[in-house]
Amino acid sequence: MKQLNPIRWAILPLKKYATFSGRAPRAEYWWFNLAAMIAGLGTDYLDSFFSVPVVGVYGPVSLVFTLALIVPSVAVTVRRLHDSDRTGWWAVMDVWNYSLVIAGFSGLSIETAMKSIGLVPALMLILLMLSCGVILFIFMVTPGTKRSNEYGPDPYGASELQEVFA
């Protein structure tokens, strides 16, 4: 599996659209997220030609793109957590990102949200979001287990190499 180039790594989560079982190596997770970010910038640029948001802050292209990538994004995150021998439930910490997507649908601005809940609760919420993001980031950059675990075999096939040289 190491022979994949960055484009193939980025496409792999789309081929496994709603597969929450198994493991995803770091390359699959990070190349997919980089490609999604670059494509997201492209959809924002395309939406600038329409100049009228369809839903909240999303133009038509961005809306379709965002909705299409929600499931594979969660799935590759769960599989990446499985690779480091963690339960996929840790992905719930990433719910803040998806709540921001929903806030974008409503067109809710940060200023309006802060005024409605107050400055101190808003700052505590931001601190909680940042903490969850840092913890999840650490999990995503941590190398996966070099052996089979309860979620499946090593996606890089290290166990196969061990059998060859045993």
N, C-alpha and C positions, 0 to 999 in steps of 0.2 A: 504494500500500500504506500510505501515511501516514494514510489515513482510518480505520484501525482504532482502536477504542476499547480501553481496557485489558483488558476481558473477552475481546474477540476475540483480542488479542495472547496472552493467557494460554491460550486454548483451542487456538491454532494448533499448538503442539508436540504436542498430543494427536491432532490431525488428521494430523500427520506422524509418527505414533507411532514408527516404526523407520526413518525416513529420515535417513541419515547423510551424504548428499551434498547439495550446495547450501550456501546461506548463511542465517544467522539474524541479523537486526539486534539491537542492544542491547535494543530495546523488547520483542521476542519473548522473549528470554532472561530479562530481569529481571521482566517481568510474570508469566511462567510460574512463576518461582521464588518470587515473592511470593505468588501464588495457592496454590502447593503448600505453602508454609509456613503460611498461614492455614488451609487445609484440613487440614493435619497437626495443627494445634492443635485443630481441630474433632473430628478422629477420636480424638485423645487424650481429649477431653472425653467423647465417646460411650463410649469404652472404660472410662471411670471407673465407668460404671453396671454393667459386667460384673465388674469388680474382680478377675478372674482372668486373668492373661496366658495366651495360647494357646501362644505360642512365645517363649521368652526373656522380654523385657520388653514384647513386643507383644501387645496385645489383638486380638480378631478383626477389628475395623474397621481399626485401624492396620496390621495385618499385610497385609490385602488392599490397602490404599491404598499402602503402601510398595512392595510387590511390583509393583503396577500402574504406578508412576511411575519405576521404575528405568530401563527402556529409553528412554522419552521424555526423561528427564533427561540421560542420556548423549548421546542423539541431538542435543538442542538445544545441548548444550555443544560437541559436535564441529562443528555447523553454525556456532555463534558463533565458534569458532576459525577456521573457514574464512572468515568474513566479514572478519577482520583479516589474511587471507592467511597463516595458520599451518596446519600440518598438524593433523589431528584427533588425532594421537598425543599431543599435549600433554595431552589429557584423561586420560591415564594418571596424571598428577599428582593427579587427583581420586580415585584409587583408595582413598585413606585414608578418605574419607567412606563409601564402600561397605564398607570393612572394618569401620567402626564399626557399620554396619547389620547385618553378619554377626555381630559381637560381641554385638549386641542379641539376635539369635536364640539365642545360646548362654546369655544371661543373665550373661555375664562382667562383673564390676564392675571399675572402674578400679583400685581398691585391690588386688584379687586379681591383676590383670595386672601391676601395678607390683611386687608382692611376688615374683611368679614370675620376672620377667626382671631385676629389680634396679632400683635407683633411677637410676643413671647411664644405663644403656641406655634406660630409660623416658623420662628427660628428653631424651635425644638424639632419640628417636623423636618426642616431642612437638615439639621444635624443627624437625625435618624436616617434620612435618605442617604446622606453621605456615608454614614457608618455602614449601612447595608451595602452600598456600592463598593466600598473599600474591601469589605469582607468577601464579597462575591468576586471582585477583581483578583484577590489573592488566590481564591479557589480556582479561577480560570487560568492563571499563569502557573499554578503548581503542576509539575509533571504527573502524568498518570502512573498507575501502578504498572510495574514491568512484568507482571504475571497476570494470569487470569484472576478475576475476582468474581464476586457474586453476580455481576452485571454482564459478564462475558469475557472472551479472550482479549488479550492485548491487541489493540487495533493496529499497532505497528508490527505485530507478529513476532515479538521477541521470544515467545515460548516456542515457536516453530524453529527458530534458529538454534535454541538450546537443544532441541531434539536432534537436529542435524549434527551438531558438534559433540553430542554426548557419547 
